[in-house]
Amino acid sequence: MKPPAKRAPNQERILYDDLLRKLMDLLSLYQGMIRITILRNIALLTHALLTLFHGARGGNGWLSQAALARCLPLQSSAKAREQRLGRLLHNPRLTPEILIPLHVALVLGIQSLGTVPLILDQTTVRGIQTLLVGAIFEGRVLPVAFSCFTYSTIRKSQNILEHALIVAVMSCFPPKTRPLLIMDRGYARAALIVQLLTEGIPFLVRAKSNVLVYLRGRP
C-alpha cells in the first residue's frame, strides 16, 4: 500500500507578503459574489501588475503575458506560472463587467462617495474597441471599468453597451453620492441624456457649437 501523498506547500506568498495580504483582505469583501479561487488569482495578478509597472518593460511598452507571469508572487517554475495565468485569463467566469465593483474599490476605495469625477471614453487596443470609464489621477485617466467589443461581432448596438457600462459603474455608489460623469460630444445624443436624467446619474457632456438644447420646450 502506497503512503499517502504529501500535500504541496502553499506556493503563494499570502502569509508573509504585506501587499498580497492587503489585497486579499480587500477582495475578501466580495466572497459569495465571486469565487474565492478567482479572488485569490486576482490578488496575485494585481500584485504582478504593480511589480511589473515599477520596472521597465520590453516589447515597445506592451504588456506581455510572459512578463506578467514572471512577476506572479509564486514559488513555482516559470512554466507553472504561465500555465496558472493562462487558466485565469481563459476562465469564462472572469469577465471585465463582473469585476467592475472590484476595480472601483481598488482604485477609489471601498468608502468612496463619488468625489472624484469619472470620464467615459473609447479607445482601440490592438484592434479591439474598448469602452472605458476612468478616474482622473495626476492629470491622467485611470480606468476603473471597461468593456471590449468588435464591430463585426457586436450583437445589438454600441449604444446599449455604453449605457450598460455607465449603469454598472454608477451602481457601485450610493444614489445620492454618485460621481459626475464627463463625456465627449460623441455621447451627446438625446436618448442617452434622457436615460441618465431618469436614472439620476449626474453628467457633463460636450456638444457641437451648432447644437440647440431645449428645456421644457424652450431653448
Secondary structure, 3 states (H helix, E strand, C coil): CCCCCCCCCCCECCCCCHHHHHHHHHHHHHECCECHHHHHHHHHHHHHHHHHHCCCCCHHHCCCHHHHHHCCCECCCHHHHHHHHHHHHCCCCCCCCCCHHHHHHHHHCCCCCCCCCEEEEEEEECCEEEEEEEEEECCEEEEEEEEEECCCCCCCCHHHHHHHHHHHHHCCCCHHHCCCEEECHHHCCHHHHHHHHHHCCCEEECCCCCCCCCECCEC
